[in-house]
Every structure is written in structure tokens, then in C-alpha cells.
């Protein structure tokens, strides 16, 4: 299991197993995920499609679909196990503490309501109860706003405060002309602008944890660069911990502090960005890094990872990467490797680094 | 005009009418491709890159006449293929093939791989009897890295990467000279993408093919192409040899585009100001230079006058009034080069 480092852990996932029941059979999507998020960091979760990165995020947010089943595990967040919470409590957690942004903003924005209505509603859910006389909107580092309000505020006054907070949120994500934006409907905005609105909605609630699931995948490169730049500048202004989920190693290299690599439902490697790219240790991470054409490289032949991503209804035994691994040995098909620290802050789940192998 | 020229596109325009009102009158046009000229050399891989809506796919389909272009010429062996009557297109179609982006949509779910391949051979009129067709199918399936068993299976039994291999085999079945690859790997995972890209490179050499490779992924283009054309809002902005384009781009748009790519290397990644603004709507393209609304170097001249694609180097064409005068800093791609060498 991954040990906690000097930094404060915000979220700790232990041995999380999730199955999905489908027509074709039980899909073993998460196979004992261990992960620790530190407070205030940007953590990148990377992997190919079907590796379980989004399912991990959905589990944290309590948004797993009905055909899923949590087999085992804990998700410890500020001392509580999120998996033990009722759906009402999770709703509360999502409103107050954990925000999530998805790939396609159009499915999450209501097409018949203005941006303003949706944005103020989301702020109302978070702060509506605390707004009162003597209350002032939160600033960064002070997510609750001022002390408890001394009295009730009129409805009109409350509306004004919410409006101002919404405008402020739109400014923070660098949307031009926020007043006009408040009156716009989602279809009037471009893809990049919609994604900024989604980010504004999440940030306006000052969440402790913000999960961004493939938020730049649907955007063009020049717009993607703008959103990544925004994430980089926001991190200075916020104290939220951000999880960036993506299949693009370029994106994580640009914005993240630490990276977790997932393969077929397992976290196979966790390290700081610099460590991971400089000395990847897991054979899958190594293969992945060699397999991507890099624009700074020439056209030397790519080394591909042989085989294909396994079918998770009948996953390979023990280490799920063993059938594709160039270094696999007997133990790899017998026992699942644990995620262990090989150097400070660098965790790998691979039998290549076990004592017996080193000795032989 | 060079001797190695295989295909030449001149002034290609593909406009789609926008109708409105009760009478369905044509109100305006979406100029998906608006006056594009370039050539493709024999045996090369020509890359076409651009953001969504830039017209790269429309160009490919217009060349193959899957969409009828509005104006322009496409020369193959000196004759204009846009002038050929539709019913006489078949012999040309045999020589020009296309592989589509989505291997889940481009294969008939009710045909086995063998029948798909044989059908393609029959359509090209090149196969006399079944035994020979089978031998050829066997050869093709081997060439794309699959085996005899796979010939009797249906598309749903294959993974995305395998399906794309089948699409490649089917394209090869007609013995083509030229293949358009329209985002052939964007549906695939990175570990599988590398396998398919390597396969395509090998096949190009073995079958002496000419490629038109279309993608929005600048890293893939660099890996796959000899020469690259950059599109923006229906116009060709720059055409050059890949090495030159990535090391010394002349158009500010190409420069910004290259600098926008996320690079999987933290040592190079942290940096640079991204391009401001959004891609304008294709229904309402800016006048003058189409890029002037986002260009950091734009002047009055750019708003007034449209720059034409002009030759700025031996093998370099740029559509910018100020090409060669701007002193663009070397892009990330060139900087990295200097560091490592």
C-alpha cells in the first residue's frame, strides 16, 4: 500500500474493487486500487480507455451507475469513509466539498436555462444557507466566507450577492464580458467557453476536491492550451486539490505535480511528474512512453506495446499486464504485485523490483 | 511542376449551401474548402493538419469525389478527375482508396472479413476465380499482421486496432496507388496506435503507396509525413517539408499550433503563451486573412487584403503577408532539437 508522505493526505483510497454487471458478464473494472491524494496538489490519473480512471473518479463522487457493485475498499476523505455515506449525505458532500467536471459540457449544462441561472443555483446550493447579514463572500484560503451571519437577509439582497459571486467566478476563469455571459444560453457558447463555465461552476463552490475528467479531450489544441494555462494559473489562486483524468500524457506533463498510471483496473505506478517521465519503472509506463509519437522527436520508429488491452470480464490472473509484459516471469501470473515505494515518493506495483527477482 | 508529382489540386472549392425561409432558398454558403492548391509527390506521405472545421476531411472527400466539389481541378496523370463522368469513375476509384476514422462504423457487421476483402477485389474487377481471391485475401490479412483464422470472423469479434487493420487490408485489396487516411488512429488507444502507425509505414514502403494522411494530432503527423500542409478555416496556410515546418514555421498560425501541443516531457512542457481567442465560425469567416482575428502580428493590411499562398522557400509555401519578415522565435519542437544535439 502507498504510504502517506510528509504532506497531509486529503483523500485515501484503499483496496477499492468495483464490478459492473453487464449482459456479457461481470466486468471487474477496479481490481484493488490504492491511491493517496495530498492536499493542494494537482494529481494526474492517466491510462488508456477502460483502465478504470473514470470509474475511480465516479466512486469518489458517489456517482457510480446502477449496474455497478463495490466489492471492497475504503475511500477516506477528511476522516470519513465516503463509501459508507447514504446517497443524501453524498449529495451534500458533492454540493459542499467535491466537484466534478466532465468531458462534454453540453450534457451537464441545461440547454433551456441561462448560464447565470445555473451558476447562481450552484452557488446557492453551496452558500445559500450561510448568506446573511454581515456575511461576505469567500476568498481563496477562506472557503466558508466570513463568520456566521448575524441576521437574515432579504431575498433581493441574497440574489444580489449570488449574482456578484457568479460574476466573480466567470472572471476567475477569464471569460470575457461576464455580464453578458450570465444571460447567454449554453448553445450560444463555443466548446472552450462552455468548459470554462463548467470550471466556473465548480470553482465558485470552492470545493476541497475538484475532479476534472478528460476536460480538454473534446477541444481543439489551441483551445486546449488555453484551458491548461487556466488550470495552471488557477492553482496559485486556489487551495483545492485537483485530480486531472486524461489519456494524454502531454496534458499531465503540462499541469500535474504527481501522476498515477492505471492499467486494466490497477494503479501500477505513482510518482512525481519529473520522476515518472525521467525514470519510469513499471514496464507498462515504459511501453506507453515509447509508444507515443512526440512532436519534439523525429520519425524514428515507435516501439509499440505488444498485444491489446485485456477483456476485463476474463482478466489475466495476478498482474493484469503480465501477458503483454516483455519482462514477465513465473511470479507475475501467480501473485498480484503490491504498490510499493522503490524510492521516496515513487511507487511501483511490479514483481521486477521484488527481492527474489533482484537476487536471481 | 516537379517530375515526381502524383496528384495536383488546384483552386479546389467545396461550398455547402445554407438554405432558409419557407422556399428553402440558398441564403449563403459554408465555404468548407475555399481555393486550396497543393500537390502530392509520388511515394510520399503528405500530411494535412488543422483544427476541427478547417476543411481537411472535406478536401480528402472532394479529391475522391465522395463529395462533389464546387470548383477547382484535381489532376491525376495530367487529366482532371473532377471532369470525369460519375459512371466512368470506377477505374480511378480502384487506384484511390480511403480509410476512415471509425473502424466500428466502416466495416459491415454482417460480412466476414473474407467476404469483405473478396467484395473489394470484385468491385475493382481484378479477380477471376475464387481460389485466387482466397489466396489474395490470405496474403492481405497476413500483410496487416492478422492470420487465416481471422478471415472467417465478423467485425464484432475484433478490437479497435484489429478492425483498423482489416480496414487497411480492404483498402489494399484493390491494389491502390494512393490511400487517403482520415484520422486512422484517433479512435485507438496509444499503445495500439503505435502498432497501427508502424504497420502503415511498413505497408507504404512494401506496396509503394502514396499517402494523404489527415489528422488533428500534430505529433502523429510529424511521425508519419514527409511533407505537411496546415489548414485553417478552409484555407491552406502553409505547406513545407515536415522537418522544416516543425523547426522553422513561417506562418504565425502554424507557429501557435505547434506551440499548443501538450508535450509529454515535463522538462519542455512548462512555458509559453497560448493563442488567444476562438476559431471563428465557418459560416462567418473573417475577411482579409482568415487568421487575422487571432494573429498577434496582424496589421491593417491583414484585414484588408487576403494573403495568397506563395512560395517562400525552395519547398516552402506560406499564405502570410509577412512570411520571412516576422522573426518568429523557434517553436518548442526546434528548441528541443538544439538541446539534445
Interface residues (C-beta under 8 A of the other chain):
Chain A: X48 X49 X190 X192 X193 X220 X221 X222 X223 X224 X225 X226 X228 X229 X247 X248 X249 X250 X251 X252 X253 X254 X273 X274 X277 X287 X288 X289 X290 X291 X292 X293 X294 X295 X296 X297 X298 X299 X301 X302 X303 X304 X305 X306 X308 X309
Chain B: X51 X52 X159 X161 X162 X189 X190 X191 X192 X193 X194 X195 X197 X198 X201 X216 X218 X219 X220 X222 X223 X224 X242 X243 X246 X256 X257 X258 X259 X260 X261 X262 X263 X264 X265 X266 X267 X268 X269 X270 X273 X274 X275 X276 X278 X279 X332 X333 X336 X337
